[in-house]
Amino acid sequence: MKPYASLTKDEQRAELKALQEKYAEIKAKGLSLNMARGKPSSEQLDIVSDMLTVLSKADDCYDGKLDVRNYGELLGIPSARALFADILDTVPEKVIVGGSASLQLMFDLISKAYTHGLLHSPAPWAKLDKVKFLCPVPGYDRHFTVSASFGMELIPVPMTEFGPDMDFVENAVKDPDVKGIWCVPKYSNPDGIIYSAETIDRFIHLKPAAPDFAVMWDNAYCIHEVIGDYVPFPDILSLAAAAGTEDMFYEFASTSKVTFPGAGISCMASSVANIEHVKKILNAQIISFDKVNQLRHVKFLKNKENTLALMKKHASVLGPKFTAVLDALDKEIAPLDIATWRRPKGGYFVSFYAMPGTARRVFTLAKEAGLVMTNVGATYPYGKDPDDSNLRIAPSYPPLDDLKKAMEIFCVCVKIAALEKLLG
Ligand SMILES: Cc1ncc(COP(=O)(O)O)c(C=O)c1O
């Protein structure tokens, strides 16, 4: 196989014809495959299902002397705060343990900023004419949806292999209407990028014009290695504290991809002053989150070391799937010089860049052949990828055999779309 661009028009036409025949054969099989969902497979859920029995009687429901069956402990039971502090390398005083989803804590913090204001807000954001938010792209669609749902203006920030383009960020924060940024600092969604030490250093020394600028540090994949050993990652809160900027950082994490997505536990970690501020508002909102589930998680996960050992079991299921995706791309697409992709060592996605102007076509071809992908553009604010290039591959959910079939279809679609484009 030679790079497509180096073929003559006749050769390109012949190749397209052969691929169209292959595509028709695939389509005739009437397959139904899905590479859209970044969620654990049932095999992974089985690995953690002993958690369902760790609390089976009244005596089990104590966190020390605390009876978790009753009201109380607004910021989470002490052992759950300690567990997340251990995982994030911070201290329990800086951790609020919430309900079953970190996204809800993120939405809630933004909501509080609008209604009550953050610790350093001169006014609640709802009183402002304009609120702008920085969105590194490609990024996590639900972050953008949170911002868009409050009517913010979303500003795309280019991603580099070291994290968001910090020249861009440093310049953008000079605008006082720019109130924050979405970050997934380890194994970013979808690129799988780990922010470099320099990027982190520039973050903690950021000097935004807005006194209440919020860095939404969504550490969703903090312990989610797929290939290779655990990669330690700096605690943003202590680094920021040393730089005098800790109040700017709100860190989030959850057990969604550790135990049960949608039925796990989540946390927000921030400066003690921010936690106190949020606590006051939270006090009007809820008496306590689900402490029974918090204790169930503590009993099952125990501590960071034990949780990392569990993540190795997840990796033993996920690793071969990521490898299958990368192998298919290396074999089928790499020699043709029509696309690029990242090789993540963790997280939940493989980010693929089709020939510019062809991602939508790839998506449609795949869909018509029975393969569902994440919506094209979902990884960009307002659903618009200016290059029409990025496709997010989610290898986790389908069984390995299905995934291999899905990748075969995907590669055929990528090739057809590229040839169509080259042939005009
Ligand atoms: C970056 C990121 N943050 C948050 C979430 C959702 O986490 P939770 O289930 O805790 O709301 C996801 C899920 O895909 C994600 O990719």
The ligand as an SDF file (V2000), in Angstrom:
LIG
                    3D

 16 16  0  0  0  0  0  0  0  0999 V2000
  -13.4240   14.0630   31.2850 C   0  0  0  0  0  0  0  0  0  0  0  0
  -14.6290   13.4640   31.9120 C   0  0  0  0  0  0  0  0  0  0  0  0
  -15.1420   14.0150   33.0090 N   0  0  0  0  0  0  0  0  0  0  0  0
  -16.2330   13.5160   33.6110 C   0  0  0  0  0  0  0  0  0  0  0  0
  -16.8800   12.4160   33.1030 C   0  0  0  0  0  0  0  0  0  0  0  0
  -18.1030   11.9280   33.7860 C   0  0  0  0  0  0  0  0  0  0  0  0
  -17.8040   11.5930   35.0850 O   0  0  0  0  0  0  0  0  0  0  0  0
  -18.9500   11.2870   36.1220 P   0  0  0  0  0  0  0  0  0  0  0  0
  -19.5490    9.9790   35.7670 O   0  0  0  0  0  0  0  0  0  0  0  0
  -18.2380   11.2580   37.4290 O   0  0  0  0  0  0  0  0  0  0  0  0
  -19.9370   12.4010   36.0360 O   0  0  0  0  0  0  0  0  0  0  0  0
  -16.3770   11.7990   31.9470 C   0  0  0  0  0  0  0  0  0  0  0  0
  -17.0470   10.6350   31.3670 C   0  0  0  0  0  0  0  0  0  0  0  0
  -16.8130   10.2280   30.2700 O   0  0  0  0  0  0  0  0  0  0  0  0
  -15.2320   12.3480   31.3450 C   0  0  0  0  0  0  0  0  0  0  0  0
  -14.7080   11.8150   30.2350 O   0  0  0  0  0  0  0  0  0  0  0  0
  1  2  1  0
  2  3  1  0
  2 15  2  0
  3  4  2  0
  4  5  1  0
  5  6  1  0
  5 12  2  0
  6  7  1  0
  7  8  1  0
  8  9  2  0
  8 10  1  0
  8 11  1  0
 12 13  1  0
 12 15  1  0
 13 14  2  0
 15 16  1  0
M  END
$$$$
